[in-house]
Amino acid sequence: MLRYLPFLLILALWIYAFIDCLNTPENEVRGLPKLAWVFIILLFGEVLVGPVAWLVAGRPKAAARAAGERRWVAPDDNPEFLRSLKKDDPDDGKDAGPQR
């Protein structure tokens, strides 16, 4: 069983690089056109040149990917959510106190 492990690791890296390349938007791919990266990964995948080249030279940097994404913000840290609570408040922020 242990003799199949290197083959399975190469196959897993090959599949990961291929799917990652396909899911990456065209304008974020570095170095070559996306179609060229797909062919490089497929043609040189068995010797790990294609997938490693994609991960090193073609894949977008983490900062570039994070810049386009909006991060989730907790409701108590989200100013838009807090403003919406003030709009829904029937007292408009006034403390009426106990009624007699």
DADANOR-V971712 format. One record per helix or strand of 2 or more residues. SS is the DSSP state (a for helix, b for strand). FROM is the first residue (numbers start at 1). TO is the last residue. If there is no record, write none. Layout:
[[SS	FROM	TO] [SS	FROM	TO]]
//
This chain:
[[a	2	23] [a	26	28] [a	34	43] [a	49	58] [a	62	68] [a	75	77] [a	79	88]]
//
